[in-house]
């Protein structure tokens, strides 16, 4: 008898020896209620994260449009020539 067959025989003996456990009738309803709550919380957290991401992108775009960081700043070492 191989190790796998001995393990299978042991598991079958345990399963055949004990009666099936008694499950409370309200267990399914409680599990559904808790699962629904967890799903709603996860969905709300994802929506919040997406809103924060969208707000951050919009804020970055507004800042980039107003500040224009890609433009070289004017030189501050010499005054502009006026009155020529």
C-alpha positions in Angstrom: 0.0 0.0 0.0 1.5 3.4 -1.0 1.5 6.5 1.1 -1.2 8.1 -1.0 -3.5 5.1 -0.6 -2.9 5.0 3.2 -3.7 8.7 3.4 -6.9 8.3 1.4 -7.9 5.3 3.5 -7.3 7.4 6.7 -9.4 10.3 5.3 -12.2 7.9 4.3 -12.2 6.3 7.8 -12.5 9.7 9.5 -15.3 10.8 7.2 -17.2 7.5 7.6 -16.8 7.4 11.4 -18.3 10.8 12.3 -21.8 11.9 11.5 -22.3 15.0 9.4 -22.0 18.2 11.4 -25.2 20.0 12.2 -25.3 23.4 10.6 -27.6 26.1 12.1 -30.4 27.2 9.7 -29.6 30.9 10.1 -26.0 30.4 9.1 -26.6 30.9 5.4 -28.6 34.2 6.0 -25.9 35.5 8.3 -23.1 34.7 5.8 -25.1 36.4 3.0 -25.6 39.5 5.2 -21.9 39.7 6.1 -20.8 39.1 2.6 -23.1 41.8 1.2 -21.8 44.2 3.8 -18.2 43.4 2.9 -19.0 43.8 -0.8 -20.6 47.2 -0.3 -17.6 48.4 1.8 -15.2 47.2 -0.9 -17.2 48.9 -3.6 -17.4 52.1 -1.6 -13.6 52.0 -1.0 -12.9 51.5 -4.7 -15.2 54.4 -5.6 -13.5 56.6 -3.1 -10.1 55.7 -4.5 -11.2 56.4 -8.1 -12.6 59.8 -7.0 -9.4 60.7 -5.3 -7.4 59.6 -8.4 -9.7 61.7 -10.7 -9.4 64.7 -8.3 -5.6 64.4 -8.2 -5.4 64.2 -12.1 -7.7 67.3 -12.4 -5.7 69.2 -9.8 -2.4 68.3 -11.6 -3.9 69.4 -15.0 -5.1 72.7 -13.5 -1.7 73.3 -11.9 0.2 72.5 -15.0 -2.0 74.8 -17.1 -1.7 77.7 -14.7 2.0 77.3 -13.8 3.3 75.9 -17.1 6.4 74.2 -15.7 7.7 73.3 -19.1 8.3 76.9 -20.0 11.7 78.3 -19.2 11.4 81.0 -16.5 12.5 84.5 -17.5 16.0 85.5 -16.6 16.3 87.6 -13.5 20.0 88.6 -13.8 19.6 91.5 -16.2 16.8 94.0 -16.4 14.7 94.2 -19.6 15.8 96.8 -22.1 13.2 99.5 -22.4 13.2 102.9 -24.2 15.6 102.2 -27.1 
